[in-house]
Amino acid sequence: MEPTPYLRCFILLFSSLFLIILLRSWFPSYGADFHLDCSQYSSWCTTSKNRTQSKFNVSSSSTAEKNTTKLKPIDDHFADTPKHPLDPLTLQEINKVQSILTIYPPFLTPNFPSIHTLSLHEPEKSTVLKWKKGDILPHRQAQVIAFLNSHSHVLVVDLDDDKVTSHSIDPASGYPMISCEETTIATNVAQANEEFRRIVVSRGVKLSDLVCYALATGWYGPNEEGKRVTKVQCYSKQGTSNFFMRPIEGLTVTVDLEKKEVVKISHTGKDIPIAQARNTEYQHSAQNKLTSNVIPINPISMKQPLGPSFSIDGHLVRWANWEFHLNPDPRAGVIISQANVRDPDTGKLRSVMYRGFASELFVPYMDPSEGWYFKTYMDAGEYGMGLTAMSLVPLNDCPHNAHYMDGVFSASDGKPFVQSNMICVFERYAGEIGWRHSQTADSGSGRPEIRESRPKVSLVVRTASTVGNYDYIIDWEFQADGLVRVQVGLSGMLMVKGTHYETADQIPEEDNMSGPFVSEHLIGVVHDHFITFHLDMDIDAPDNSFVKVHLVKEEPPAGESPRKSYLKTKKHIAKSEKEAQIKLKLYDPSEFHVINPSRKSKIGNPSGYKIVPAGNAASLLNQNDPPQQRGAFTNNQIWVTPYNRSEQWAGGLLVYQGKGEDTLAVWSERDRPIENKDIVVWYTLGFHHVPCQEDFPIMPTVSSSFALKPANFFNSNPILHVAPTVPNDIPTCSVASTST
């Protein structure tokens, strides 16, 4: 019998309610309950809490900009579905991983393990390279790094088969990265300690003004083994938001993260005063505009009358002759994959790089004292460059024409959260020239004057990670001529050390200070930054070779030329890993090419790209110094290894308190063959930072870069046919004249 209209309506209503209840049971952390508890996830709440509790949010964190920035609808991450094998895990997939692990027998304990990393376990490279749009996606898998019962667990979870397919325990020395929950636990344990509280008060700091950080400890021998620990140091926020400039010098609390107890309190700075809050504020609203002598700069912006030239489909970016995949990652920050460039002669996409990302950041401070010797950080492996990437500020971090992309990551309880606006993509034109040539007229031959020039427009992918006091701005810039420039900018706050001295005149010559005097009672400790990039180059195909093109000084045969010297090139193809370990030398220069010996240009040169260094620095620490043993991947500026799916992180998979037994330097010592193989190039960009007064109270950004430049990849200039810009293309405005 056919149901009545009323019955049909009742059945439909009941089915809808049942479906809603079922969905909530499957995805309990979505909807009204999908938010982080700020008492546990304080460092992430600024980027996730507001995003998930309201329908609209403001991208900017600045009060002034909130008054002018338009509200935008929140992306519905619940509806995200992967379209590409390398797409990051979706909100639903992260929830599914947690559901699978809650019934996984080894984890059936009273306490669910702490999840430290949960990210896409990428399919085999060969599988990804064979996949085409429209094909069924390979099995979606997740890699989980968890910590339970004093052991590190590395698992692979198959989301299509609903099961754990791989599980290893303590695969290397070291522990997973410190979680947000652990930092909160550590600071709470320290602040609850009565001895610690008495010391703080004795130093003239109110407990209500206390701000504490849990710091990675490095590894310094057997005496520091066997416990997962952190060192807590504190500051006074009284009178300023820039508490980093008011350290409680010499007070360090070592906390056992598993037992949740204080192991040791070191107090060596009893007589060192807390620096004043005066002149430390950096927020614009707190500046005294009446006393400022800075002449303002008028707002500036790039106009695009016809709109942007790039498009983004999910995580696939297309711009000019480039096409690449973009993946927000909790550890690397952003991963660029399958970067292909279109050949202007054939119109076909050609492979340049399979995968590129910042693999590790090593930051050793140069102070051997009790409260400083351990400050030798591995920012990617100990904190996570994606997990610390806060929302970008429109019009300041990125221009008005930028497109923003969120990251969806896992908290330590396995539940997802949204890192909003953590990546921006935009076109940039800064008045630079792509190519030009001028030629004067010649009345005798009738040759006319020629002036040809083309503007350089590029596409930038940007992230900015705030790892404690420092901010790292990482740009991947794609140019229409096929060049890829990778730039790292450093900003944020100095890590300063308190001192008795109030002026530089008081410092005796024999004082062995670890850095320059930057403000009253403050030393800017000398330190280094090394950023090692993983560059899986696939020039036209995976099998490539690494070529050292050495510039050699020669003398011409006697009597042949008035010249006494000249330069010529000698090429050497590296056969194995050790031959490709490169230290850059200013007075013994070389170029470094990655070529495909099987792909030749029309005149017979092998297709290639070259690594073009810019300003750089090398580590000067002793090879047997414990931090350099862990950071041995900085011993060379260039390394080349055969592709290995398990070798992604230059400092090793488990970095926290690791001994340096699983690093790029260890892998490369195997001296495996690399000629005409699927190879990975590793490039380390370095900075020596000797602080100065201009770095106080906040540092102007300092940058350096390197480039991947076509070298016989194209048959000729690939932007030869680019049309010049003419006045009618761009709206113009007049500039008011001024007189003095």
Secondary structure, DSSP 8 states (H G I E B T S, - for coil): ----HHHHHHHHHHHHHHHHHHHHHHSTTSGGG----TTT-HHHHHHHHHHHHSSEE-S---HHHHTTS--EE---GGG----STT----HHHHHHHHHHHHT-GGG-SSS--EEEEEEE----HHHHHH--TTS-----EEEEEEEETTEEEEEEEETTTTEEEEEEE--SSSB----HHHHHHHHHHHHH-HHHHHHHHHTT--GGGEEEEEE-----SGGG-SS-EEEEEEEE-TT-S-GGGSB-TTEEEEEETTTTEEEEEEE--TT------TT----GGGS-GGG-------------TT--SEEEETTEEEETTEEEEEEEETTTEEEEEEEEEE-TTT--EEEEEEEEEEEEEEEEB---STTTTT-EEEHHHHT-TTTT-----BTTTB-TT-EEEEEEEE-TTS-EEEEEEEEEEEEE--S-EEEEEEE--BTTTTB--EEEEEE--EEEEEEEEEETTEEEEEEEEEETTS-EEEEEEEEE---EEE-S-SSGGG--TT---SS-EEETTEEE--EEEEEEEEEEE-SSSSEEEEEEEEEEEE---TTS-S-S-EEEEEEEE--BGGGG-B---TTS-EEEEEEEEEEE-TTS-EEEEEEEE-S-----S-TTSHHHHHTGGGSSSEEEEE--TT---TT-S--BT--SSSSHHHHHTT--B-TTEEEEEEEEEEEEE---GGGSSSEEEEEEEEEEEESSSSSS-TTTT-----GGGS----------
